[in-house]
Amino acid sequence: MFVNYTDRHAYITSKMLCYMSQKSFFEKQTPEKMRNTLQVKQIFVQRGLVDHIWNLDKESEAIEIRTFLIPTLFRAQVKTQARASRKNYKHGLVINLDQPQTREQAYEYPYTPLITRMKSLETAFRDLREEEIKFIGVAWHPVQTRDRRWRVVPFDAVLEGTKLYDYAINRAGNIKVDEKYTEAAVVQREGGQVFCSVPSRTKGRKRYNLTLMNVPIRQGKEKNAIIWGLKSQYEIGAEPERTTFLHHLRYVFASGLQGSDILVFGPHEVAAYLAVIKKYWDGLENTVPLEMNPFPLPSKKWASFYDALNNNVMIYDPTLSGKDKLRNLHLDEKCMLLARSIKVKGPYETAFWDPQRDGQIKKYWK
């Protein structure tokens, strides 16, 4: 169950997240360093912003955004943009995937999660201009078992999770993956339980141990229903601070998704699922986890765009106390710009991994 924490608690928690020391692989370039080392161009309008960022020479150029990205609705009656961003991340828009509504429908559903996701993205953005897009992520709900909580994955979690997967494979001794299921009939009907040990992005922190549940492993019509119920479970009291923070947010979406009991996937779950795909594909020639993957797999160019958001983009924030009033993008702002990039460049150029075009995901950041 979710906890309805006060705004003050959320404020303190988010501050803690900002000041934790990240490993160098995940550090972001500060506005001060950007201004001292890169050629900075000021941008005053939102239209065309994606192309400005997409085409940056990341070795020599940066952008200073001089317009508000956070929707007016969330900036009203708050003193800082930090609070406005938290409200946006709590209550912002998501794209509800076009999906089966029952187990029986899922058994006959003609589309994989990949096709469903791509169709839903195209539909959601079709009649919107770039600057009108304010989506934070995508959402879906289970079609079997008693757990019918909506699943939400913010766009930034997809990219950060992919980067965490790359880090684990190449720099941290991989992600440990062990099956925990035993009864074949249950696995066929409800999916497997897979234990994963994922590195932390924070200096001095031990690995996070989580179990992915309702993972489709076996071929059969049941896999089409199982995947919508994917969920994670951490060791008690040992989940990532970001996960704790996100799970304490109360989501009420204007798009029709109501309620506070929502399962929010973070980077560690995304990285863990990628490791599950690799284990079953490489070791067992089993492509079911890949076929049923619920998370967008980023193209190499989309990953590069995400890096630019972290290291080559700053934004003017009049609510800051400093002289320059410049800061890195907040999570909700990155999510919205990632969503806009899908609109501008197309789903297949962004939220779709083509192995021939992009190469191996584990080599994106080598």
C-alpha positions as CSV (number, residue, x, y, z in Angstrom):
1,M,0.0,0.0,0.0
2,F,1.1,3.6,-0.6
3,V,1.7,6.0,2.2
4,N,0.1,9.5,1.9
5,Y,3.1,11.5,3.0
6,T,2.9,15.2,3.5
7,D,4.4,17.6,1.0
8,R,7.1,18.5,3.6
9,H,8.2,14.9,3.8
10,A,8.4,14.7,0.0
11,Y,10.4,17.9,-0.1
12,I,12.9,16.7,2.4
13,T,13.2,13.3,0.7
14,S,13.8,14.9,-2.7
15,K,16.5,17.1,-1.2
16,M,18.2,14.1,0.2
17,L,18.1,12.5,-3.3
18,C,19.7,15.6,-4.8
19,Y,22.7,15.6,-2.4
20,M,23.6,11.9,-2.4
21,S,27.0,11.4,-4.1
22,Q,26.6,9.4,-7.3
23,K,29.2,7.3,-8.9
24,S,31.1,9.1,-11.5
25,F,29.4,7.1,-14.3
26,F,26.1,8.6,-13.4
27,E,27.2,12.2,-12.5
28,K,25.6,15.0,-14.4
29,Q,27.5,18.1,-15.6
30,T,26.6,21.2,-13.6
31,P,25.4,24.4,-15.1
32,E,28.6,26.1,-13.8
33,K,30.7,23.5,-15.7
34,M,28.6,23.8,-18.8
35,R,29.1,27.6,-18.9
36,N,32.8,27.3,-18.2
37,T,33.6,24.6,-20.8
38,L,30.9,24.7,-23.5
39,Q,29.5,27.2,-25.9
40,V,26.1,28.1,-24.5
41,K,23.1,29.1,-26.6
42,Q,19.9,30.6,-25.0
43,I,16.6,29.2,-26.2
44,F,13.4,31.3,-25.4
45,V,10.7,29.1,-27.0
46,Q,9.6,25.5,-26.6
47,R,8.8,24.9,-30.3
48,G,11.8,23.2,-32.0
49,L,13.5,22.6,-28.6
50,V,13.9,18.9,-29.3
51,D,15.8,19.5,-32.5
52,H,18.0,22.0,-30.8
53,I,19.0,19.4,-28.2
54,W,19.1,16.5,-30.6
55,N,21.6,18.2,-32.9
56,L,23.9,19.4,-30.1
57,D,27.6,18.7,-30.4
58,K,27.9,17.3,-26.9
59,E,31.6,18.0,-26.8
60,S,31.4,21.7,-27.3
61,E,27.8,23.0,-27.1
62,A,25.1,23.5,-24.5
63,I,21.6,25.0,-24.3
64,E,20.2,27.4,-21.7
65,I,16.4,27.1,-21.7
66,R,14.8,30.5,-20.9
67,T,11.1,29.4,-20.9
68,F,9.0,27.3,-18.5
69,L,8.7,23.6,-19.1
70,I,6.6,22.8,-16.0
71,P,2.9,23.2,-16.8
72,T,1.2,26.3,-15.5
73,L,-1.3,24.1,-13.6
74,F,1.5,22.9,-11.3
75,R,3.4,26.2,-11.0
76,A,0.4,27.9,-9.5
77,Q,0.3,28.6,-5.8
78,V,3.8,27.2,-5.1
79,K,6.9,29.2,-4.3
80,T,9.5,27.1,-6.1
81,Q,9.9,25.2,-9.3
82,A,11.2,22.3,-7.3
83,R,7.8,21.9,-5.6
84,A,6.0,22.5,-8.9
85,S,8.0,19.6,-10.5
86,R,7.1,17.3,-7.7
87,K,3.5,18.1,-8.2
88,N,3.9,17.4,-11.9
89,Y,5.6,14.1,-11.2
90,K,2.8,13.2,-8.8
91,H,-0.1,14.2,-10.9
92,G,1.1,14.6,-14.4
93,L,-0.2,13.0,-17.5
94,V,0.7,9.4,-18.6
95,I,-0.1,7.5,-21.7
96,N,-2.5,4.6,-20.9
97,L,-1.5,1.7,-23.2
98,D,-4.1,0.2,-25.5
99,Q,-4.2,-3.3,-24.0
100,P,-6.6,-6.2,-23.3
101,Q,-8.9,-5.7,-20.4
102,T,-9.4,-9.4,-19.3
103,R,-7.3,-12.6,-19.2
104,E,-9.6,-14.1,-21.9
105,Q,-9.0,-11.0,-24.2
106,A,-5.3,-11.3,-23.5
107,Y,-5.2,-14.9,-24.7
108,E,-6.6,-13.8,-28.0
109,Y,-4.9,-10.4,-28.2
110,P,-3.0,-10.1,-31.6
111,Y,-0.3,-7.7,-30.5
112,T,2.9,-8.0,-28.4
113,P,3.6,-5.3,-25.7
114,L,6.0,-3.7,-28.2
115,I,3.4,-3.3,-30.9
116,T,0.8,-2.1,-28.4
117,R,3.3,0.4,-27.0
118,M,4.3,1.8,-30.4
119,K,0.7,2.1,-31.5
120,S,-0.3,3.9,-28.3
121,L,2.6,6.3,-28.6
122,E,1.7,7.2,-32.2
123,T,-2.0,7.7,-31.2
124,A,-1.2,9.8,-28.1
125,F,1.0,12.3,-30.0
126,R,-0.9,12.4,-33.3
127,D,-2.9,15.6,-32.8
128,L,-0.4,17.4,-30.4
129,R,2.2,20.0,-31.3
130,E,5.6,19.4,-29.7
131,E,5.2,22.2,-27.1
132,E,1.8,20.8,-26.1
133,I,3.1,17.4,-25.0
134,K,3.3,17.0,-21.2
135,F,3.3,13.3,-20.7
136,I,5.5,11.8,-18.0
137,G,5.5,8.2,-18.9
138,V,3.3,5.2,-19.8
139,A,0.9,3.1,-17.8
140,W,-0.9,-0.2,-17.9
141,H,-2.9,-2.5,-15.6
142,P,-2.9,-6.3,-14.9
143,V,-5.6,-8.5,-16.4
144,Q,-5.5,-11.4,-14.0
145,T,-4.9,-12.2,-10.2
146,R,-6.2,-9.9,-7.5
147,D,-3.4,-7.4,-7.9
148,R,-5.0,-4.8,-10.3
149,R,-2.7,-1.9,-9.4
150,W,-1.8,0.3,-12.3
151,R,1.8,0.0,-13.4
152,V,3.6,3.3,-14.3
153,V,7.0,3.7,-15.9
154,P,8.3,7.3,-16.2
155,F,10.3,7.9,-19.4
156,D,13.5,8.9,-17.5
157,A,13.4,5.6,-15.6
158,V,13.6,3.7,-18.9
159,L,16.7,5.6,-20.0
160,E,18.4,5.6,-16.6
161,G,17.6,1.9,-16.2
162,T,19.2,1.2,-19.5
163,K,22.3,3.1,-18.4
164,L,22.4,1.3,-15.1
165,Y,22.2,-2.0,-17.0
166,D,25.2,-0.9,-19.2
167,Y,27.1,0.1,-16.0
168,A,26.4,-3.3,-14.3
169,I,27.5,-5.3,-17.4
170,N,30.7,-3.5,-18.1
171,R,31.8,-2.0,-14.8
172,A,30.2,-3.7,-11.8
173,G,30.3,-7.5,-12.4
174,N,27.0,-7.9,-14.1
175,I,23.5,-8.3,-12.6
176,K,22.9,-11.5,-10.8
177,V,19.8,-13.3,-12.0
178,D,18.4,-16.5,-10.4
179,E,15.0,-18.2,-10.9
180,K,12.9,-18.7,-7.8
181,Y,10.0,-20.6,-9.2
182,T,9.6,-24.4,-8.7
183,E,6.1,-25.5,-9.9
184,A,5.8,-25.6,-13.6
185,A,2.1,-25.3,-13.7
186,V,2.1,-22.1,-11.7
187,V,4.9,-20.6,-13.9
188,Q,2.9,-21.4,-17.0
189,R,-0.2,-19.6,-15.6
190,E,1.3,-16.8,-13.5
191,G,4.9,-16.4,-14.7
192,G,8.1,-16.9,-12.8
193,Q,9.8,-15.2,-9.9
194,V,13.3,-14.1,-10.7
195,F,15.7,-12.8,-8.1
196,C,18.0,-10.0,-9.3
197,S,20.9,-8.3,-7.6
198,V,21.5,-4.8,-9.1
199,P,24.3,-2.4,-8.4
200,S,23.6,1.0,-6.7
201,R,24.3,4.3,-8.5
202,T,25.4,5.8,-5.2
203,K,28.9,5.7,-3.9
204,G,29.4,3.3,-1.0
205,R,26.0,1.6,-1.3
206,K,25.7,-2.1,-1.6
207,R,23.7,-3.9,-4.3
208,Y,19.9,-3.9,-4.2
209,N,18.2,-7.3,-4.1
210,L,14.8,-7.4,-5.7
211,T,12.5,-10.1,-7.1
212,L,10.7,-9.6,-10.3
213,M,7.3,-11.4,-10.1
214,N,4.9,-12.4,-12.9
215,V,7.7,-12.7,-15.4
216,P,6.6,-14.5,-18.6
217,I,9.1,-17.3,-19.2
218,R,7.3,-20.1,-21.1
219,Q,5.7,-20.1,-24.5
220,G,1.9,-20.3,-24.6
221,K,-1.1,-18.0,-24.7
222,E,-0.7,-17.4,-21.0
223,K,2.3,-15.1,-21.5
224,N,0.0,-12.5,-23.1
225,A,-1.8,-12.1,-19.8
226,I,1.1,-12.6,-17.4
227,I,3.2,-9.7,-18.5
228,W,0.6,-7.0,-17.6
229,G,1.0,-8.1,-14.0
230,L,4.8,-7.7,-13.8
231,K,5.8,-6.3,-10.4
232,S,8.8,-6.1,-8.1
233,Q,9.6,-6.7,-4.5
234,Y,12.6,-5.5,-2.7
235,E,14.1,-6.8,0.5
236,I,12.2,-5.1,3.4
237,G,13.8,-1.7,4.2
238,A,16.4,-2.1,1.4
239,E,14.9,-0.4,-1.7
240,P,16.5,2.5,-3.5
241,E,15.8,5.9,-2.2
242,R,14.4,7.0,-5.5
243,T,12.0,4.0,-5.4
244,T,10.9,4.9,-1.9
245,F,10.4,8.5,-3.0
246,L,8.4,7.5,-6.1
247,H,6.2,5.0,-4.3
248,H,5.3,7.6,-1.7
249,L,3.9,9.9,-4.4
250,R,0.1,10.0,-4.7
251,Y,-0.8,9.6,-8.4
252,V,-4.1,10.9,-9.7
253,F,-3.9,11.2,-13.5
254,A,-6.1,13.6,-15.5
255,S,-6.2,10.9,-18.2
256,G,-8.5,8.8,-16.2
257,L,-6.1,6.7,-14.1
258,Q,-7.4,7.2,-10.6
259,G,-6.2,6.1,-7.2
260,S,-3.1,6.2,-5.0
261,D,-2.1,2.5,-5.0
262,I,0.1,2.6,-8.0
263,L,3.3,0.5,-8.7
264,V,5.9,2.8,-10.1
265,F,8.9,1.2,-11.9
266,G,12.3,2.8,-11.4
267,P,15.7,2.3,-13.1
268,H,16.6,-0.8,-11.0
269,E,13.6,-2.7,-12.2
270,V,14.2,-1.7,-15.8
271,A,17.9,-2.8,-15.5
272,A,16.8,-6.1,-13.8
273,Y,14.4,-6.9,-16.6
274,L,17.0,-6.3,-19.2
275,A,19.3,-8.7,-17.4
276,V,16.5,-11.3,-17.4
277,I,16.1,-10.9,-21.1
278,K,19.9,-11.4,-21.6
279,K,20.0,-14.5,-19.4
280,Y,17.2,-16.3,-21.1
281,W,18.1,-15.2,-24.6
282,D,21.9,-15.9,-24.4
283,G,21.9,-18.9,-22.1
284,L,18.7,-20.7,-23.0
285,E,17.7,-19.3,-26.4
286,N,14.4,-18.4,-24.8
287,T,13.1,-15.1,-26.3
288,V,9.8,-15.0,-24.3
289,P,11.0,-12.3,-21.8
290,L,12.2,-10.2,-24.8
291,E,8.9,-10.7,-26.7
292,M,6.9,-9.7,-23.7
293,N,9.1,-6.8,-22.5
294,P,6.8,-4.0,-21.2
295,F,9.5,-1.3,-21.1
296,P,10.5,0.8,-24.1
297,L,14.0,-0.2,-25.3
298,P,15.8,3.0,-26.4
299,S,17.6,3.5,-29.6
300,K,21.2,4.6,-29.4
301,K,20.2,8.1,-30.6
302,W,17.5,8.3,-27.9
303,A,20.1,7.4,-25.3
304,S,22.4,10.1,-26.6
305,F,19.5,12.6,-26.4
306,Y,19.1,11.6,-22.8
307,D,22.8,12.2,-22.1
308,A,22.4,15.6,-23.6
309,L,19.5,16.4,-21.3
310,N,21.8,15.5,-18.3
311,N,25.0,17.2,-19.5
312,N,24.3,19.8,-22.1
313,V,21.0,21.4,-21.0
314,M,20.4,23.8,-18.2
315,I,17.3,25.9,-17.4
316,Y,16.7,29.3,-16.0
317,D,14.8,29.1,-12.7
318,P,13.7,32.5,-11.2
319,T,12.8,30.8,-7.9
320,L,16.4,29.9,-7.1
321,S,18.4,32.1,-4.7
322,G,21.7,32.0,-6.6
323,K,23.0,34.8,-8.8
324,D,22.7,32.9,-12.2
325,K,19.5,31.1,-11.3
326,L,20.5,28.1,-13.5
327,R,20.0,24.5,-12.7
328,N,19.9,21.0,-14.2
329,L,16.6,19.7,-15.5
330,H,14.2,18.2,-13.0
331,L,12.9,14.6,-13.5
332,D,9.5,15.7,-14.8
333,E,11.1,18.1,-17.3
334,K,13.4,15.4,-18.7
335,C,10.4,13.1,-19.0
336,M,8.4,15.6,-21.0
337,L,11.3,16.3,-23.3
338,L,11.8,12.6,-23.8
339,A,8.1,12.3,-24.7
340,R,8.4,15.2,-27.1
341,S,11.4,13.6,-28.8
342,I,9.2,10.6,-29.5
343,K,6.7,12.9,-31.2
344,V,9.3,14.8,-33.2
345,K,11.6,12.0,-34.2
346,G,9.1,9.2,-34.2
347,P,8.7,6.1,-32.0
348,Y,10.9,3.9,-34.1
349,E,13.8,6.4,-34.0
350,T,13.6,6.8,-30.2
351,A,11.6,4.2,-28.1
352,F,12.6,1.2,-30.3
353,W,15.8,-0.8,-30.3
354,D,16.9,-2.1,-33.7
355,P,20.0,-4.3,-33.2
356,Q,21.2,-3.8,-36.7
357,R,21.0,0.0,-36.5
358,D,21.9,0.4,-32.8
359,G,24.2,-2.5,-31.9
360,Q,24.2,-4.0,-28.5
361,I,22.6,-1.9,-25.7
362,K,25.4,-2.8,-23.3
363,K,27.7,-0.9,-25.6
364,Y,25.8,2.4,-25.7
365,W,28.0,4.0,-23.0
366,K,31.3,2.2,-23.6
